[in-house]
Amino acid sequence: MPKTIKEIVFYVAMIVVFGVIMYALVGMGADLETSVHTKVHVEDSGSDFLSDGFKMFTVSLGYHVGSSIALLLLQIIAILFVARIFGWVFTKIGQPSVIGEIVAGIVLGPSVFAQIAPDTFAFLFSPGTLGNIDMLSQIGLILFMFTIGMELDLMEVRKSMRQTIIISHTGIIFPFFCGMVAAYLTYPAYASDTAPFLSYALFIGISMSITAFPVLARIVQERGLAKSRLGTLSLSSAASGDITAWCLLAVVIAIAQSGTVAGAMYVIAFSAIFVLFMFFVMRPFFHIIGHIYHNKEVLNKTVVAFMLFFLIAFSYLTEILGIHALFGAFLTGVIMPGNTKFRKIMTEKVEDVSLSIFLPLFFVSTGLKTQIGLIASVDEWLICLFFVLIAVLGKVLGTTAAARVTGETWHNSWTMGALMNTRGLMELIVLTIGYEMKIIPPAIFVMLVIMTLVTTVMTSPLMSFIDFCFRKKEGRKSLSWKKSGHFRILLAFGRASSGSILLNVASQLFAKGRLRPDITALHITVGTDVNPIHLDNFEEVSFDPIMKEKERLKMHIHTRYEVSNDAGAEIVNVVNKEAYDFLLVGSGISLSSVPDDVEAAKHQDAFYLKYWKMIKAPQSLFYPGNLLKDKTKMFIEQTSSMVGVFVNRDFKKADKVLVVLDQPTDVFLLKYARNLIKANQATVSVFDASGQVGKDRRALYKMEQYLIKYPSVKLLEKTALTEELLSSHNFMLIAYHTWNRISEEEKEVLQQMPSTLIIHQK
């Protein structure tokens, strides 16, 4: 008996035999029952049985829907869904996704959702169920503050210690003073019944002086300043300011809980001992661990659990000391091993969960406390505006003045002031602590949340306005081929493997030209919420294939790494602003005969490969005529340079070249074919697709001169593209307008196209 049939017989026999035995046991067990009620239900008619069963199901369903765990999961689903939508919308309008998530929290709160659907709001976010959300959000904040501590690079702070301390501390002291003045003016009307003036004034002051390092870091990345002096100094100052602000917050909490400075002295003294212990005992210990466990092979679950144990333990210690668990989490992150690989791995372990699940819960928890309706009168809105103005003026003017005094230009000084004005999530944490301690009253809490949103949202527009004011009137750089002697090419790629292929194309296409190619390889990581600690690793991985290809080809190239939410717009901006002569990009997908994911799965799942062939997915999903409809069309229409869009079909070498002409102006393609002849001794076939080129006197003359000079070039007499013609070549040159026409008329034929460069000549 064949093995397959034997296995099937065994499986069926096992099901039947044990099924019969279990059925018999059920019948025998029913005879043991003594409850008449149970037997009546079993003996009911079929219709009653089904009806009663459905009723029992609905009762059970209602019970479980209202259970605490089901309600908590429903709350998390609603929170994550709405937070993701708002985060996506705000990234599309050039704002950090964290702003969208904060707004999502306010929308889900009593200010909006409760007004639109009060019954649904009362069910989903009833007061008795919010304790679970608050507890989860606090756990999320502990994990988040741990990652924030790991993002801070103390070595960068030390490099410009004097300037960094002056800028960061002035940017704290001046707005802190403004905040205390605001507290003095608002205390009698809003907080005199809830908290001592000292505690209230200190919390208002710290809320005015905080800077959101994570949001600032992502704005610096998005604007391409990460590796500039301005970006480095801003990040160092923000890091120094964060450390100072959190230490100051610990003191403020200690004073607020004790009621007086004298009563807080013991808390501050023990906190200082704790900080010294962390830096002089635990930090060297963690440093040793970082050297031992520095890669994923050795950094196992035991080590991660060990680190998380210390995180929770130190958070607990600072909580019982009276300076809040978040300070302990932040400090634990700061003293983590300086080894970048160790920090990256630990961040990856913690960050995804904290950012993706727990932080949105915190935003909604904050939103549920934010009742915009508490600001009812014109006077209260004027006070809210007053908070916004003094927060902006205090932070911007204080930082700008300090930066200018330390030798920065006015442009850089104002830019740093705008960056330091970013508050974001860090401000919300401070406000939440003050609110939970009943120091900040609800109305002031709402005003300060609005201030947080306004100051964070205005950062990017304010920086753009500053750039506009200081922009010098410079014309476009003259980069004529004849004057510079170089042909400047921007090679923009997404996937790391695409970079090496595009460099190979550029080498064969331009290396033997009249002018020396000056190539810059640009890679953009999409998403400005990427953690700064990961950037160096991302850059190394992204450029590794192209650097190996550069060594193989013995070429010199420049590399450039950017982070942006809109890669296409960033590429267009770089080309136009820096006056490149040629933009070379990929079409966005490799049109190999078998898609990449199928090739990878071929040895794992033969059925999948058969299924893929059966539905003919390459023809239906990856038709090449559709590839230029979106991003590549934008490149061609919006850039001021020539654009080449490369469609890869297992490209290796361009030595059998097909040049497709359609209009007399298309003869410019011949100069690219000439370079391939010089580089690869290529044979070139020229195909006049419309017959119009041969009828134009000037184009015909150029083509005849070309044919005379290069014997390896032949003019085809064919009147139509055929699969045989395309498959007999390994490279095709075609103009953009010609591609648009042919790709619509020759869909079936183009399935056999070779690797193709679609060029748009300006």
C-alpha positions in Angstrom: 0.0 0.0 0.0 1.4 3.4 -0.9 2.5 5.6 2.0 0.1 8.4 1.3 -3.0 6.0 1.2 -1.8 4.3 4.4 -1.6 7.6 6.2 -5.1 8.6 5.1 -6.6 5.3 6.2 -4.9 5.6 9.6 -6.2 9.2 10.0 -9.8 8.3 9.1 -9.9 5.2 11.2 -8.6 7.1 14.2 -11.3 9.8 13.9 -14.1 7.2 13.4 -13.1 4.8 16.2 -12.5 7.5 18.9 -15.5 9.4 17.7 -17.8 6.4 18.3 -16.3 5.7 21.7 -16.7 9.3 22.8 -20.3 9.4 21.6 -21.0 6.2 23.6 -19.5 7.8 26.7 -21.7 10.9 26.3 -24.8 8.6 26.1 -23.7 6.6 29.2 -22.9 9.8 31.1 -26.4 11.2 30.4 -27.9 8.2 32.2 -26.0 9.2 35.3 -27.7 12.7 35.4 -30.2 13.2 38.3 -31.4 16.7 37.2 -34.8 16.5 35.6 -34.4 20.1 34.3 -31.4 19.1 32.3 -33.1 16.0 30.8 -36.1 18.1 29.8 -33.9 20.4 27.7 -32.3 17.4 26.0 -35.6 15.9 25.2 -37.2 19.1 23.8 -38.3 19.4 20.3 -35.9 20.5 17.6 -37.4 24.0 17.1 -37.5 24.7 20.9 -34.0 23.4 21.2 -32.6 25.7 18.5 -34.6 28.7 19.9 -33.5 28.2 23.5 -29.9 27.6 22.3 -29.9 30.9 20.4 -31.3 32.7 23.4 -28.6 31.2 25.6 -26.0 32.3 23.0 -27.2 35.9 22.9 -27.2 36.0 26.8 -23.7 34.6 26.8 -22.6 37.1 24.1 -24.0 40.0 26.0 -22.3 38.9 29.2 -18.9 38.6 27.5 -19.2 41.8 25.6 -19.7 43.6 28.9 -16.9 41.8 30.7 -13.9 43.8 31.8 -11.3 42.1 29.5 -13.6 42.3 26.4 -14.3 46.0 27.1 -10.6 46.7 27.6 -9.7 45.0 24.3 -12.5 47.0 22.6 -11.1 50.2 24.0 -7.6 49.4 22.8 -8.9 48.5 19.3 -10.8 51.8 19.1 -7.8 53.8 20.4 -5.3 52.2 18.1 -7.6 52.6 15.0 -8.3 56.2 15.6 -4.7 57.1 16.6 -3.3 55.5 13.4 -5.8 57.4 11.2 -5.0 60.7 12.8 -1.2 60.0 12.9 -1.3 59.2 9.1 -3.3 62.4 8.3 -0.9 64.6 10.2 2.2 63.1 8.6 0.6 63.9 5.2 0.4 67.6 6.2 4.0 67.7 7.3 3.5 67.2 11.0 4.9 64.5 13.4 2.6 61.6 13.8 2.7 62.1 17.5 0.6 65.3 17.1 -2.1 63.3 15.2 -2.2 60.8 18.1 -2.5 63.5 20.7 -5.4 65.0 18.7 -6.9 61.5 18.4 -7.0 61.3 22.2 -8.8 64.7 22.4 -11.3 63.6 19.7 -12.1 60.3 21.5 -12.5 62.3 24.8 -15.4 64.3 26.2 -14.7 67.3 24.0 -15.8 65.6 20.7 -16.8 61.9 20.9 -19.0 62.4 24.0 -20.8 65.2 22.2 -21.4 63.3 19.0 -22.3 59.8 20.5 -22.9 60.2 24.2 -24.4 56.7 24.7 -21.5 55.0 22.9 -19.0 57.1 24.7 -20.6 56.2 28.1 -20.4 52.5 27.2 -16.9 52.5 25.7 -15.2 54.9 28.2 -17.3 54.7 31.3 -15.4 56.1 34.4 -15.2 52.8 36.1 -13.3 51.2 33.2 -10.6 53.9 32.7 -8.4 52.6 35.5 -7.1 49.8 33.3 -6.3 52.2 30.5 -4.4 54.5 32.9 -2.4 51.7 34.3 -1.4 50.4 30.9 -0.5 53.9 29.7 1.8 54.3 32.8 3.6 51.0 31.9 3.9 52.4 28.3 5.4 55.6 29.6 7.9 53.8 31.7 9.1 51.8 28.6 9.0 54.9 26.5 11.1 57.0 28.9 13.6 54.1 29.0 14.0 54.3 25.2 14.3 58.1 25.4 17.1 57.7 27.9 18.9 55.3 25.5 18.5 57.8 22.6 20.5 60.4 24.5 24.2 60.3 23.5 26.2 61.7 26.4 29.4 61.7 24.3 27.8 64.2 21.8 26.8 66.4 24.8 30.4 66.4 26.1 31.9 67.4 22.7 30.4 70.9 23.0 29.7 70.9 26.7 30.2 74.6 27.3 28.0 75.8 24.4 25.4 73.1 25.0 25.0 73.9 28.7 24.7 77.6 28.0 22.1 77.2 25.3 20.0 74.4 27.0 20.0 76.0 30.5 19.2 79.5 29.2 16.4 77.8 27.2 15.1 76.4 30.5 15.6 79.3 32.9 14.0 82.0 30.9 10.7 80.2 30.0 10.7 78.8 33.6 10.7 82.4 34.9 7.9 83.3 32.4 5.9 80.3 33.6 6.2 81.4 37.2 5.0 84.9 36.3 2.0 83.3 34.5 1.4 81.1 37.6 1.4 84.3 39.8 -1.2 85.9 37.5 -3.5 82.9 37.2 -3.2 81.3 40.7 -5.9 83.3 42.5 -8.6 82.5 40.0 -7.8 78.9 39.1 -5.6 77.1 41.6 -5.8 78.7 45.1 -8.2 76.0 46.3 -6.3 73.0 45.0 -2.6 73.5 45.6 0.0 75.6 47.3 1.4 78.4 45.2 4.9 77.1 45.3 3.9 73.7 43.8 1.6 75.3 41.2 4.2 77.8 40.1 6.9 75.2 39.8 4.7 72.9 37.7 3.7 75.8 35.4 7.4 76.8 35.1 8.6 73.3 34.2 5.8 72.9 31.7 6.9 76.0 29.9 10.6 75.0 29.9 10.4 71.4 28.7 11.6 70.3 25.2 10.4 67.1 23.4 13.7 65.5 22.4 12.1 62.7 20.4 10.0 65.1 18.3 12.9 67.5 17.9 15.1 64.6 16.7 12.6 63.6 14.1 12.1 67.1 12.8 15.9 67.5 12.5 16.0 64.2 10.5 13.1 65.3 8.2 14.8 68.6 7.3 18.1 66.9 6.6 20.0 68.6 9.5 21.0 65.4 11.3 24.7 65.5 10.3 25.0 69.3 10.1 26.6 71.4 12.9 23.2 73.0 13.5 21.5 69.6 13.9 24.2 68.2 16.1 24.2 71.2 18.4 20.4 71.3 18.6 20.2 67.6 19.5 23.0 68.0 22.0 21.3 71.0 23.6 18.0 69.2 23.7 19.6 66.1 25.3 21.3 68.3 27.9 18.1 70.2 28.5 16.1 66.9 28.8 18.5 65.6 31.5 18.3 68.9 33.4 14.5 69.2 33.0 13.9 65.7 34.3 16.2 66.3 37.3 14.4 69.6 37.9 11.0 67.8 37.6 12.1 65.3 40.2 12.9 68.2 42.5 9.6 69.9 41.7 7.7 66.7 42.5 9.6 66.3 45.7 8.8 69.8 46.8 5.1 69.5 45.6 4.6 66.3 47.6 6.3 67.7 50.7 4.7 71.1 50.5 7.9 73.0 51.4 11.5 73.1 50.3 12.6 72.1 53.8 10.4 69.0 53.7 11.7 68.0 50.3 15.4 68.1 51.3 15.4 64.5 52.5 13.8 63.4 49.2 16.3 65.4 47.2 19.2 64.1 49.3 18.2 60.4 48.8 17.5 61.1 45.1 21.0 62.5 44.7 22.4 59.4 46.3 20.4 57.3 43.9 21.7 59.2 40.9 25.3 58.8 42.1 24.7 55.1 42.6 23.3 54.8 39.1 26.2 56.6 37.4 29.1 55.3 39.5 28.0 51.8 40.3 25.4 50.6 37.8 26.7 52.3 34.7 30.2 50.6 34.8 28.3 47.3 35.5 26.1 47.8 32.5 29.1 48.9 30.4 30.7 45.5 31.0 27.4 43.8 30.0 27.3 45.9 26.8 30.7 44.6 25.8 29.8 41.0 26.4 26.3 41.0 24.9 26.7 43.2 21.8 24.9 41.3 19.1 21.6 39.4 18.6 23.3 36.0 18.8 24.4 36.6 22.4 21.8 39.1 23.5 19.1 36.5 24.4 15.9 36.7 26.3 17.6 36.2 29.6 19.7 39.3 29.2 16.7 41.3 28.0 14.7 40.1 31.0 17.6 41.0 33.2 17.7 44.6 31.9 13.9 45.0 32.1 14.1 43.8 35.7 16.5 46.6 36.6 14.3 49.0 34.6 11.2 48.1 36.8 13.3 48.0 40.0 14.8 51.5 39.5 11.4 52.9 38.4 9.9 51.4 41.6 12.7 53.1 43.7 12.1 56.5 42.3 8.4 56.1 42.7 8.7 55.3 46.4 11.3 58.1 46.8 8.6 60.5 45.7 10.1 61.6 42.4 8.0 59.5 40.0 8.7 56.2 38.3 9.3 57.9 35.0 12.5 59.5 36.3 13.9 56.1 37.2 13.0 54.7 33.8 14.7 57.7 32.1 17.8 57.4 34.1 18.0 53.7 33.5 18.0 54.4 29.8 20.7 57.0 30.1 23.1 54.7 31.9 22.6 51.8 29.5 25.9 50.6 27.8 27.2 53.1 25.3 27.7 50.4 22.8 25.4 51.5 19.9 24.6 47.9 18.8 23.5 47.0 22.3 21.3 50.1 22.6 19.8 49.5 19.1 18.9 45.9 20.0 17.4 46.9 23.3 15.5 49.7 21.7 14.1 47.4 19.1 12.9 45.0 21.8 11.1 47.7 23.8 10.2 50.5 21.4 7.7 48.8 19.0 5.4 47.7 21.8 5.6 51.0 23.7 5.1 53.3 20.7 2.6 51.2 18.8 0.3 50.1 21.7 0.9 51.8 25.0 1.6 55.4 24.0 -1.7 55.8 22.1 -3.4 54.6 25.3 -1.6 57.5 27.1 -2.8 60.0 24.5 -6.4 58.9 24.8 -6.1 58.9 28.6 -4.9 62.5 28.4 -7.6 63.3 25.9 -10.3 62.0 28.3 -9.1 64.5 30.8 -9.0 67.3 28.3 -12.5 68.9 28.2 -12.3 71.9 25.8 -15.6 73.0 27.2 -13.9 74.0 30.4 -12.6 77.0 28.6 -15.9 78.7 28.2 -15.5 82.5 28.4 -13.6 84.9 26.2 -11.4 85.8 29.2 -10.4 82.1 29.6 -9.5 81.9 25.9 -7.4 85.0 26.3 -5.5 83.3 29.2 -5.0 80.3 27.0 -3.5 82.6 24.3 -1.4 84.2 27.0 0.0 80.8 27.9 0.9 80.1 24.3 2.6 83.4 23.8 4.8 83.4 26.9 5.7 79.7 26.2 6.8 80.6 22.6 8.5 83.8 23.5 10.2 82.4 26.6 11.6 79.3 24.8 12.4 80.9 21.4 13.9 84.2 22.7 15.9 82.5 25.6 17.4 79.8 23.2 18.1 82.3 20.4 19.8 84.8 22.7 22.0 82.1 24.2 22.9 80.6 20.8 23.9 84.0 19.5 26.0 84.8 22.6 27.9 81.5 22.0 28.9 82.6 18.5 26.1 81.1 16.3 24.8 83.1 13.3 21.4 84.8 13.6 19.9 82.3 11.2 21.1 79.3 13.2 20.2 81.0 16.5 16.6 81.6 15.5 16.4 78.1 14.0 17.5 76.6 17.3 15.0 78.7 19.1 12.2 77.3 16.9 13.5 73.7 17.4 13.7 74.0 21.2 10.1 75.3 21.3 8.9 71.8 20.4 7.2 70.2 23.4 5.0 67.3 22.2 4.7 64.2 24.3 7.2 65.2 27.0 5.0 68.2 27.9 2.0 65.9 28.2 3.8 63.7 30.6 4.6 66.6 32.9 1.1 67.9 32.7 -0.4 64.5 33.5 1.8 64.2 36.6 0.7 67.6 37.8 -2.9 66.8 37.1 -2.9 63.5 38.9 -1.2 65.2 41.9 -4.1 67.7 41.8 -1.7 70.6 41.5 -2.8 71.6 38.0 -6.6 72.3 37.9 -8.7 70.9 35.0 -9.1 74.3 33.2 -5.4 75.1 33.3 -4.6 71.5 32.2 -6.7 72.0 29.1 -5.0 75.4 28.3 -1.6 73.8 28.7 -2.5 70.9 26.5 -3.6 73.3 23.8 -0.3 75.2 24.3 1.5 71.9 23.8 -0.2 71.2 20.5 0.3 74.7 19.2 4.0 75.0 20.0 4.7 71.6 18.5 2.6 72.1 15.3 4.2 75.5 14.7 7.8 74.2 14.8 8.2 73.2 11.1 6.3 76.2 9.7 8.3 78.5 11.9 11.6 77.0 10.7 10.4 77.4 7.1 9.5 81.1 7.8 13.0 81.7 9.4 14.7 80.0 6.3 12.6 82.3 4.0 13.6 85.4 5.9 17.3 84.6 5.8 17.4 83.1 2.3 19.9 84.7 0.1 18.9 85.6 -3.4 20.9 83.2 -5.4 20.2 82.1 -8.9 20.4 78.5 -10.0 24.0 77.3 -10.0 25.5 77.2 -13.5 26.5 73.6 -14.0 27.0 73.5 -17.7 28.6 70.4 -19.0 31.3 72.4 -20.8 32.1 74.7 -17.8 32.2 72.1 -15.1 33.5 69.1 -17.1 31.3 66.9 -15.0 27.9 65.4 -15.7 26.1 65.5 -12.3 23.9 62.4 -11.7 21.6 61.8 -8.8 21.0 58.1 -8.3 18.0 57.7 -6.1 17.1 54.2 -4.8 14.8 52.6 -2.2 15.7 49.0 -1.7 19.4 48.4 -0.9 19.7 45.9 -3.8 18.3 48.4 -6.3 21.2 50.8 -5.6 23.9 48.5 -6.9 21.8 47.7 -10.0 21.3 51.4 -10.8 25.0 52.1 -10.3 25.8 49.3 -12.8 23.4 50.9 -15.3 24.9 54.4 -14.7 28.5 53.0 -15.1 27.7 51.4 -18.5 25.6 54.3 -19.7 27.8 57.3 -18.7 31.3 56.1 -17.9 32.5 56.3 -21.5 30.8 59.5 -22.3 32.4 62.8 -23.2 32.1 64.2 -19.7 33.0 62.5 -16.5 30.0 61.4 -14.5 29.8 62.8 -10.9 27.4 60.4 -9.2 25.6 60.9 -5.9 23.7 57.9 -4.5 20.7 59.0 -2.5 18.8 56.7 -0.2 15.7 57.9 1.8 14.3 56.1 4.8 10.5 56.8 4.7 9.0 57.8 8.1 10.4 60.5 10.3 9.3 58.6 13.4 12.3 56.3 12.9 14.4 56.2 16.1 17.7 58.3 15.7 19.7 55.5 17.3 18.9 53.3 14.3 20.0 55.7 11.6 23.7 54.7 11.4 22.8 51.1 11.1 20.1 51.8 8.5 22.5 53.8 6.5 25.2 51.2 6.6 22.8 48.4 5.5 21.3 50.6 2.8 24.6 51.5 1.2 26.4 48.2 1.6 25.4 46.7 -1.8 26.2 49.9 -3.7 29.5 50.3 -2.0 30.5 46.8 -2.9 29.4 47.5 -6.5 31.4 50.7 -6.5 34.6 48.8 -5.5 33.9 46.2 -8.2 33.5 48.9 -10.9 36.4 51.0 -9.5 34.2 54.1 -9.4 34.0 57.1 -7.1 30.6 58.1 -5.8 29.1 60.3 -3.1 26.6 58.8 -0.7 23.7 60.7 0.9 21.2 59.5 3.4 18.0 61.3 4.3 14.9 60.6 6.3 11.5 61.9 5.1 7.8 61.2 5.1 7.6 61.8 1.4 10.5 60.3 -0.5 9.3 61.4 -3.9 9.0 65.1 -2.9 12.4 65.0 -1.2 14.0 63.6 -4.4 12.4 66.3 -6.5 13.6 69.0 -4.0 17.2 67.7 -4.0 17.3 67.6 -7.8 15.9 71.1 -8.3 17.6 72.8 -5.4 21.1 71.4 -6.1 20.8 71.5 -9.9 21.6 67.9 -10.9 21.9 67.2 -14.7 20.3 63.7 -14.6 18.1 61.9 -12.2 18.2 58.1 -12.4 15.5 56.2 -10.5 14.1 52.7 -10.5 10.5 52.1 -11.6 9.6 50.8 -8.2 9.5 47.0 -9.0 11.7 44.4 -10.5 10.0 42.9 -13.6 11.8 39.7 -13.6 10.2 36.7 -15.2 9.4 35.4 -11.7 8.7 37.9 -8.9 11.2 38.1 -6.1 8.9 36.8 -3.4 8.0 33.7 -5.5 11.7 33.1 -6.2 12.4 33.1 -2.5 9.5 30.8 -1.8 10.2 28.4 -4.6 12.1 26.0 -2.4 9.7 26.3 0.5 6.3 26.0 -1.1 5.9 24.4 -4.5 2.1 24.8 -4.3 2.4 28.6 -4.0 4.5 28.7 -7.1 2.0 26.6 -9.0 -0.8 28.9 -7.8 1.2 32.0 -8.9 1.7 30.6 -12.4 -2.0 29.5 -12.6 -3.3 33.1 -12.0 -0.6 34.6 -14.2 0.1 37.3 -11.7 3.1 38.9 -13.5 0.8 39.8 -16.4 -2.2 41.0 -14.3 -0.5 42.7 -11.4 2.9 43.9 -12.6 2.2 45.2 -16.1 5.0 47.6 -16.8 2.8 50.2 -18.5 1.3 51.0 -15.1 4.6 51.7 -13.3 5.0 55.4 -14.5 1.6 56.5 -13.4 2.5 57.7 -10.0 5.9 58.6 -8.5 8.0 58.4 -11.7 5.5 60.7 -13.5 6.0 63.2 -10.7 9.8 63.0 -11.2 9.5 63.7 -14.9 7.0 66.5 -14.6 8.4 68.3 -11.6 12.2 68.1 -11.8 14.3 70.5 -13.8 16.7 67.9 -15.0 16.7 65.0 -17.4 15.1 61.9 -15.9 15.8 58.2 -16.5 13.4 55.6 -15.1 14.9 52.1 -15.1 12.8 49.0 -15.4 14.9 46.0 -14.2 14.5 42.6 -15.8 17.5 40.7 -14.6 19.9 43.3 -15.8 23.5 42.3 -16.2 25.1 44.0 -19.2 23.8 46.2 -22.0 25.5 44.8 -25.1 22.4 44.1 -27.2 20.7 47.4 -27.3 17.3 48.3 -28.9 16.7 52.0 -29.5 13.0 52.8 -30.1 12.3 56.0 -31.9 8.9 57.5 -32.5 9.4 61.2 -33.2 12.2 63.2 -34.8 13.3 64.6 -31.4 13.9 61.0 -30.2 17.3 60.9 -31.9 18.8 62.2 -28.6 18.7 58.6 -27.5 21.5 57.8 -29.9 24.1 59.6 -27.8 23.3 57.2 -24.9 23.6 54.2 -27.3 27.0 55.6 -28.4 28.2 55.4 -24.8 27.1 51.8 -24.6 29.0 51.0 -27.8 32.2 52.5 -26.2 31.6 50.8 -22.9 30.5 47.3 -24.0 31.2 47.1 -27.7 27.4 46.8 -27.9 25.4 46.1 -31.0 22.6 48.6 -31.5 19.3 48.1 -33.3 17.4 51.3 -34.2 13.6 50.8 -34.6 11.5 53.6 -36.1 8.2 52.8 -34.5 6.1 55.4 -36.3 8.1 55.9 -39.5 8.2 59.6 -38.8 11.8 59.8 -37.9 13.0 58.8 -41.4 10.8 61.4 -43.0 12.3 64.3 -41.0 15.3 65.7 -42.9 17.3 66.9 -39.9 16.7 63.7 -37.9 17.5 61.5 -40.9 20.8 63.3 -41.4 21.8 62.8 -37.8 20.8 59.1 -38.0 22.7 58.6 -41.2 25.9 60.1 -39.8 25.5 57.9 -36.7 25.1 54.8 -38.9 28.2 55.7 -40.9 30.3 56.3 -37.8 29.3 53.1 -35.9 29.2 50.0 -38.1 27.7 48.0 -35.2 24.5 50.0 -35.5 21.8 48.8 -37.8 18.4 50.4 -38.8 15.6 47.8 -38.5 13.1 47.6 -41.3 10.4 46.1 -39.1 7.1 48.0 -38.9 6.0 46.7 -35.5 7.4 45.6 -32.2 7.3 41.9 -31.7 8.0 39.6 -28.8 10.9 38.1 -30.8 12.5 41.5 -31.4 12.3 42.4 -27.7 13.5 39.1 -26.4 16.5 39.2 -28.7 17.9 42.3 -26.9 19.0 42.7 -23.2 18.6 46.5 -23.0 16.1 49.0 -24.5 16.3 52.8 -24.7 13.0 54.7 -25.2 11.7 58.2 -24.7 9.1 58.9 -22.1 6.4 60.1 -24.5 7.1 57.1 -26.8 6.8 54.7 -23.8 3.4 56.2 -22.9 2.0 55.5 -26.4 3.5 52.1 -26.9 2.7 50.8 -23.4 -1.0 51.4 -24.1 -1.0 49.8 -27.6 1.5 47.0 -27.1 0.6 45.5 -23.7 1.0 41.9 -24.6 4.2 42.4 -26.6 5.9 44.4 -23.8 5.6 41.4 -21.5 8.8 40.2 -23.2 10.6 43.5 -22.9 14.3 43.5 -21.8 15.7 45.8 -19.1 14.6 49.3 -20.2 15.7 52.9 -19.6 12.9 55.4 -20.2 14.4 58.8 -20.6 12.7 62.2 -20.5 14.8 65.0 -22.2 14.2 68.5 -20.9 
